[in-house]
């Protein structure tokens, strides 16, 4: 993949992310804050963006979304390939850890 293709992919991800985020904020603000890890200020800004503003932001060559999984425990919980009944407990544990980080950030 060359540099132009990578930039095109980043712009597509940006557009998809901004459209999803705005839609979630407008339809269910609390879920958007939790699921996307957004602050109140970011949610307020996303809610009022016009389509032209979204397109302008999406055209950036910088990825606008980020990975929220920033420690080994969460990575190992989410990538566990066990097929046992504990699988749902493991995913729940990872969600609780990420939700706690969202609360700390807010």
N, CA and C atoms as an extended XYZ file, in Angstrom:
318
Properties=species:S:1:pos:R:3:atomname:S:1:resname:S:1:resid:I:1 pbc="F F F"
N         0.856       -1.171        0.000 N   UNK     1
C         0.000        0.000        0.000 CA  UNK     1
C         0.904        1.236        0.000 C   UNK     1
N         0.657        2.146       -0.911 N   UNK     2
C         1.495        3.344       -0.974 CA  UNK     2
C         0.899        4.471       -0.120 C   UNK     2
N         1.637        5.574       -0.005 N   UNK     3
C         1.248        6.676        0.872 CA  UNK     3
C        -0.096        7.284        0.463 C   UNK     3
N        -0.361        7.397       -0.826 N   UNK     4
C        -1.643        7.965       -1.276 CA  UNK     4
C        -2.818        7.083       -0.876 C   UNK     4
N        -2.642        5.785       -0.980 N   UNK     5
C        -3.698        4.854       -0.584 CA  UNK     5
C        -3.956        4.929        0.916 C   UNK     5
N        -2.900        5.039        1.689 N   UNK     6
C        -3.044        5.143        3.142 CA  UNK     6
C        -3.803        6.413        3.504 C   UNK     6
N        -3.454        7.531        2.885 N   UNK     7
C        -4.163        8.785        3.155 CA  UNK     7
C        -5.631        8.699        2.760 C   UNK     7
N        -5.917        8.046        1.646 N   UNK     8
C        -7.305        7.870        1.219 CA  UNK     8
C        -8.076        7.024        2.243 C   UNK     8
N        -7.453        5.968        2.747 N   UNK     9
C        -8.082        5.111        3.754 CA  UNK     9
C        -8.340        5.891        5.046 C   UNK     9
N        -7.386        6.715        5.455 N   UNK    10
C        -7.559        7.527        6.665 CA  UNK    10
C        -8.736        8.469        6.497 C   UNK    10
N        -8.861        9.089        5.349 N   UNK    11
C        -9.981       10.003        5.101 CA  UNK    11
C       -11.320        9.279        5.123 C   UNK    11
N       -11.353        8.071        4.578 N   UNK    12
C       -12.592        7.272        4.605 CA  UNK    12
C       -12.959        6.877        6.030 C   UNK    12
N       -11.976        6.479        6.814 N   UNK    13
C       -12.233        6.138        8.217 CA  UNK    13
C       -12.727        7.366        8.966 C   UNK    13
N       -12.093        8.512        8.738 N   UNK    14
C       -12.527        9.750        9.387 CA  UNK    14
C       -13.983       10.065        9.076 C   UNK    14
N       -14.352        9.967        7.810 N   UNK    15
C       -15.728       10.270        7.419 CA  UNK    15
C       -16.705        9.295        8.070 C   UNK    15
N       -16.391        8.016        8.022 N   UNK    16
C       -17.268        7.006        8.640 CA  UNK    16
C       -17.404        7.245       10.138 C   UNK    16
N       -16.280        7.517       10.792 N   UNK    17
C       -16.298        7.735       12.237 CA  UNK    17
C       -17.124        8.972       12.596 C   UNK    17
N       -16.899       10.070       11.902 N   UNK    18
C       -17.640       11.300       12.213 CA  UNK    18
C       -19.134       11.135       11.988 C   UNK    18
N       -19.503       10.449       10.900 N   UNK    19
C       -20.932       10.228       10.631 CA  UNK    19
C       -21.554        9.335       11.697 C   UNK    19
N       -20.858        8.265       12.074 N   UNK    20
C       -21.345        7.376       13.130 CA  UNK    20
C       -21.458        8.124       14.447 C   UNK    20
N       -20.403        8.847       14.808 N   UNK    21
C       -20.389        9.558       16.082 CA  UNK    21
C       -21.520       10.587       16.149 C   UNK    21
N       -21.707       11.337       15.088 N   UNK    22
C       -22.774       12.337       15.093 CA  UNK    22
C       -24.143       11.679       15.199 C   UNK    22
N       -24.325       10.613       14.475 N   UNK    23
C       -25.600        9.902       14.525 CA  UNK    23
C       -25.882        9.365       15.933 C   UNK    23
N       -24.878        8.774       16.556 N   UNK    24
C       -25.057        8.255       17.914 CA  UNK    24
C       -25.327        9.366       18.914 C   UNK    24
N       -24.600       10.471       18.795 N   UNK    25
C       -24.805       11.588       19.721 CA  UNK    25
C       -26.220       12.130       19.595 C   UNK    25
N       -26.688       12.239       18.383 N   UNK    26
C       -28.036       12.783       18.173 CA  UNK    26
C       -29.138       11.818       18.602 C   UNK    26
N       -28.915       10.526       18.445 N   UNK    27
C       -29.974        9.568       18.764 CA  UNK    27
C       -29.945        9.092       20.213 C   UNK    27
N       -28.768        8.891       20.782 N   UNK    28
C       -28.645        8.410       22.164 CA  UNK    28
C       -27.336        8.915       22.747 C   UNK    28
N       -27.405       10.104       23.279 N   UNK    29
C       -26.216       10.808       23.752 CA  UNK    29
C       -25.422       10.003       24.783 C   UNK    29
N       -26.100        9.434       25.769 N   UNK    30
C       -25.401        8.689       26.830 CA  UNK    30
C       -24.661        7.479       26.262 C   UNK    30
N       -25.286        6.762       25.340 N   UNK    31
C       -24.616        5.628       24.706 CA  UNK    31
C       -23.412        6.087       23.900 C   UNK    31
N       -23.552        7.214       23.218 N   UNK    32
C       -22.434        7.739       22.424 CA  UNK    32
C       -21.257        8.098       23.324 C   UNK    32
N       -21.542        8.743       24.445 N   UNK    33
C       -20.470        9.102       25.369 CA  UNK    33
C       -19.752        7.851       25.856 C   UNK    33
N       -20.520        6.835       26.197 N   UNK    34
C       -19.941        5.589       26.704 CA  UNK    34
C       -19.233        4.800       25.609 C   UNK    34
N       -19.922        4.519       24.522 N   UNK    35
C       -19.374        3.654       23.478 CA  UNK    35
C       -18.185        4.259       22.739 C   UNK    35
N       -18.216        5.569       22.524 N   UNK    36
C       -17.145        6.218       21.775 CA  UNK    36
C       -16.105        6.870       22.668 C   UNK    36
N       -16.373        6.918       23.977 N   UNK    37
C       -15.421        7.539       24.893 CA  UNK    37
C       -15.311        9.031       24.696 C   UNK    37
N       -16.424        9.665       24.349 N   UNK    38
C       -16.421       11.104       24.080 CA  UNK    38
C       -16.623       11.911       25.346 C   UNK    38
N       -16.088       13.109       25.359 N   UNK    39
C       -16.375       14.058       26.426 CA  UNK    39
C       -17.676       14.778       26.085 C   UNK    39
N       -18.241       15.452       27.058 N   UNK    40
C       -19.452       16.242       26.816 CA  UNK    40
C       -19.187       17.320       25.766 C   UNK    40
N       -18.032       17.954       25.863 N   UNK    41
C       -17.691       19.028       24.917 CA  UNK    41
C       -17.587       18.492       23.489 C   UNK    41
N       -16.944       17.343       23.329 N   UNK    42
C       -16.824       16.754       21.993 CA  UNK    42
C       -18.199       16.366       21.455 C   UNK    42
N       -19.044       15.814       22.309 N   UNK    43
C       -20.394       15.431       21.883 CA  UNK    43
C       -21.190       16.662       21.457 C   UNK    43
N       -21.050       17.745       22.190 N   UNK    44
C       -21.747       18.985       21.827 CA  UNK    44
C       -21.305       19.485       20.457 C   UNK    44
N       -20.013       19.449       20.212 N   UNK    45
C       -19.493       19.903       18.918 CA  UNK    45
C       -19.952       18.994       17.784 C   UNK    45
N       -19.880       17.684       18.007 N   UNK    46
C       -20.308       16.746       16.967 CA  UNK    46
C       -21.777       16.914       16.611 C   UNK    46
N       -22.598       17.180       17.598 N   UNK    47
C       -24.035       17.288       17.369 CA  UNK    47
C       -24.391       18.433       16.439 C   UNK    47
N       -23.591       19.482       16.429 N   UNK    48
C       -23.954       20.666       15.641 CA  UNK    48
C       -23.175       20.813       14.337 C   UNK    48
N       -22.287       19.863       14.041 N   UNK    49
C       -21.526       19.958       12.794 CA  UNK    49
C       -22.440       19.840       11.573 C   UNK    49
N       -22.173       20.661       10.576 N   UNK    50
C       -22.898       20.572        9.316 CA  UNK    50
C       -22.228       19.516        8.440 C   UNK    50
N       -22.925       19.028        7.412 N   UNK    51
C       -22.276       18.073        6.507 CA  UNK    51
C       -20.985       18.624        5.890 C   UNK    51
N       -20.965       19.903        5.558 N   UNK    52
C       -19.760       20.499        4.990 CA  UNK    52
C       -18.604       20.486        5.995 C   UNK    52
N       -18.911       20.750        7.254 N   UNK    53
C       -17.875       20.720        8.281 CA  UNK    53
C       -17.347       19.297        8.494 C   UNK    53
N       -18.242       18.323        8.446 N   UNK    54
C       -17.826       16.925        8.583 CA  UNK    54
C       -16.909       16.545        7.430 C   UNK    54
N       -17.270       16.926        6.230 N   UNK    55
C       -16.436       16.613        5.064 CA  UNK    55
C       -15.060       17.275        5.183 C   UNK    55
N       -15.039       18.506        5.646 N   UNK    56
C       -13.770       19.214        5.797 CA  UNK    56
C       -12.901       18.533        6.848 C   UNK    56
N       -13.483       18.169        7.970 N   UNK    57
C       -12.721       17.487        9.021 CA  UNK    57
C       -12.238       16.120        8.549 C   UNK    57
N       -13.100       15.403        7.841 N   UNK    58
C       -12.758       14.058        7.379 CA  UNK    58
C       -11.611       14.074        6.382 C   UNK    58
N       -11.438       15.173        5.675 N   UNK    59
C       -10.398       15.233        4.650 CA  UNK    59
C        -8.997       15.402        5.232 C   UNK    59
N        -8.912       15.485        6.538 N   UNK    60
C        -7.614       15.592        7.195 CA  UNK    60
C        -6.793       14.325        6.957 C   UNK    60
N        -5.483       14.475        6.946 N   UNK    61
C        -4.644       13.295        6.783 CA  UNK    61
C        -4.232       12.701        8.138 C   UNK    61
N        -4.886       13.169        9.197 N   UNK    62
C        -4.671       12.658       10.542 CA  UNK    62
C        -5.900       11.871       10.979 C   UNK    62
N        -5.683       10.695       11.502 N   UNK    63
C        -6.793        9.863       11.973 CA  UNK    63
C        -7.462       10.540       13.163 C   UNK    63
N        -8.783       10.741       13.094 N   UNK    64
C        -9.507       11.477       14.128 CA  UNK    64
C        -9.956       10.605       15.299 C   UNK    64
N       -10.125        9.338       15.083 N   UNK    65
C       -10.495        8.452       16.184 CA  UNK    65
C        -9.229        7.785       16.716 C   UNK    65
N        -9.325        7.218       17.912 N   UNK    66
C        -8.153        6.557       18.476 CA  UNK    66
C        -8.571        5.280       19.177 C   UNK    66
N        -7.589        4.401       19.354 N   UNK    67
C        -7.824        3.169       20.093 CA  UNK    67
C        -7.901        3.513       21.572 C   UNK    67
N        -8.918        3.028       22.251 N   UNK    68
C        -9.045        3.287       23.680 CA  UNK    68
C        -8.488        2.156       24.517 C   UNK    68
N        -8.029        1.130       23.871 N   UNK    69
C        -7.484       -0.011       24.589 CA  UNK    69
C        -6.005        0.263       24.791 C   UNK    69
N        -5.655        0.704       25.986 N   UNK    70
C        -4.268        1.110       26.169 CA  UNK    70
C        -3.530        0.369       27.280 C   UNK    70
N        -4.021       -0.806       27.643 N   UNK    71
C        -3.221       -1.601       28.569 CA  UNK    71
C        -3.331       -3.088       28.240 C   UNK    71
N        -2.349       -3.822       28.693 N   UNK    72
C        -2.239       -5.240       28.359 CA  UNK    72
C        -3.417       -6.066       28.860 C   UNK    72
N        -3.961       -5.709       30.017 N   UNK    73
C        -5.076       -6.477       30.569 CA  UNK    73
C        -6.287       -6.431       29.646 C   UNK    73
N        -6.662       -5.250       29.188 N   UNK    74
C        -7.822       -5.125       28.297 CA  UNK    74
C        -7.553       -5.831       26.973 C   UNK    74
N        -6.345       -5.654       26.414 N   UNK    75
C        -6.005       -6.347       25.165 CA  UNK    75
C        -6.152       -7.855       25.336 C   UNK    75
N        -5.622       -8.397       26.411 N   UNK    76
C        -5.687       -9.849       26.592 CA  UNK    76
C        -7.117      -10.319       26.823 C   UNK    76
N        -7.918       -9.524       27.514 N   UNK    77
C        -9.319       -9.902       27.724 CA  UNK    77
C       -10.093       -9.921       26.402 C   UNK    77
N        -9.865       -8.917       25.566 N   UNK    78
C       -10.614       -8.819       24.310 CA  UNK    78
C       -10.132       -9.794       23.243 C   UNK    78
N        -8.887      -10.203       23.310 N   UNK    79
C        -8.368      -11.106       22.290 CA  UNK    79
C        -8.373      -12.561       22.722 C   UNK    79
N        -8.909      -12.828       23.889 N   UNK    80
C        -9.002      -14.206       24.371 CA  UNK    80
C        -9.890      -15.007       23.428 C   UNK    80
N        -9.435      -16.190       23.037 N   UNK    81
C       -10.182      -17.005       22.088 CA  UNK    81
C       -10.864      -18.200       22.744 C   UNK    81
N       -11.109      -18.101       24.030 N   UNK    82
C       -11.750      -19.239       24.700 CA  UNK    82
C       -13.210      -19.338       24.271 C   UNK    82
N       -13.692      -20.535       24.177 N   UNK    83
C       -15.085      -20.780       23.787 CA  UNK    83
C       -15.919      -21.190       24.989 C   UNK    83
N       -15.407      -20.956       26.167 N   UNK    84
C       -16.097      -21.392       27.375 CA  UNK    84
C       -17.177      -20.396       27.781 C   UNK    84
N       -17.886      -20.747       28.830 N   UNK    85
C       -18.911      -19.853       29.365 CA  UNK    85
C       -18.273      -18.592       29.937 C   UNK    85
N       -16.983      -18.668       30.238 N   UNK    86
C       -16.289      -17.508       30.787 CA  UNK    86
C       -16.031      -16.433       29.744 C   UNK    86
N       -16.252      -16.731       28.470 N   UNK    87
C       -16.008      -15.763       27.405 CA  UNK    87
C       -16.845      -14.505       27.611 C   UNK    87
N       -18.112      -14.653       27.944 N   UNK    88
C       -18.958      -13.481       28.151 CA  UNK    88
C       -18.529      -12.718       29.398 C   UNK    88
N       -18.066      -13.421       30.407 N   UNK    89
C       -17.573      -12.767       31.619 CA  UNK    89
C       -16.301      -11.982       31.301 C   UNK    89
N       -15.439      -12.558       30.479 N   UNK    90
C       -14.196      -11.892       30.090 CA  UNK    90
C       -14.489      -10.604       29.345 C   UNK    90
N       -15.414      -10.651       28.395 N   UNK    91
C       -15.765       -9.442       27.632 CA  UNK    91
C       -16.429       -8.404       28.536 C   UNK    91
N       -17.250       -8.856       29.461 N   UNK    92
C       -17.884       -7.947       30.406 CA  UNK    92
C       -16.819       -7.247       31.252 C   UNK    92
N       -15.837       -7.999       31.696 N   UNK    93
C       -14.743       -7.430       32.471 CA  UNK    93
C       -14.010       -6.357       31.670 C   UNK    93
N       -13.728       -6.618       30.409 N   UNK    94
C       -13.064       -5.628       29.553 CA  UNK    94
C       -13.932       -4.384       29.405 C   UNK    94
N       -15.233       -4.565       29.215 N   UNK    95
C       -16.131       -3.411       29.087 CA  UNK    95
C       -16.161       -2.579       30.359 C   UNK    95
N       -16.145       -3.256       31.499 N   UNK    96
C       -16.144       -2.539       32.779 CA  UNK    96
C       -14.868       -1.723       32.922 C   UNK    96
N       -13.729       -2.318       32.560 N   UNK    97
C       -12.463       -1.584       32.639 CA  UNK    97
C       -12.473       -0.349       31.746 C   UNK    97
N       -12.972       -0.494       30.508 N   UNK    98
C       -12.997        0.653       29.591 CA  UNK    98
C       -14.012        1.694       30.050 C   UNK    98
N       -15.131        1.264       30.623 N   UNK    99
C       -16.128        2.210       31.126 CA  UNK    99
C       -15.549        3.007       32.290 C   UNK    99
N       -14.773        2.338       33.130 N   UNK   100
C       -14.127        3.036       34.233 CA  UNK   100
C       -13.176        4.098       33.745 C   UNK   100
N       -12.490        3.818       32.678 N   UNK   101
C       -11.559        4.806       32.108 CA  UNK   101
C       -12.335        5.984       31.516 C   UNK   101
N       -13.511        5.677       30.953 N   UNK   102
C       -14.352        6.757       30.422 CA  UNK   102
C       -14.783        7.684       31.550 C   UNK   102
N       -15.175        7.111       32.681 N   UNK   103
C       -15.589        7.913       33.830 CA  UNK   103
C       -14.430        8.752       34.354 C   UNK   103
N       -13.230        8.181       34.370 N   UNK   104
C       -12.065        8.932       34.842 CA  UNK   104
C       -11.780       10.124       33.931 C   UNK   104
N       -11.960        9.927       32.622 N   UNK   105
C       -11.694       10.991       31.656 CA  UNK   105
C       -12.721       12.106       31.753 C   UNK   105
N       -13.960       11.748       32.082 N   UNK   106
C       -15.034       12.737       32.176 CA  UNK   106
C       -14.894       13.501       33.449 C   UNK   106
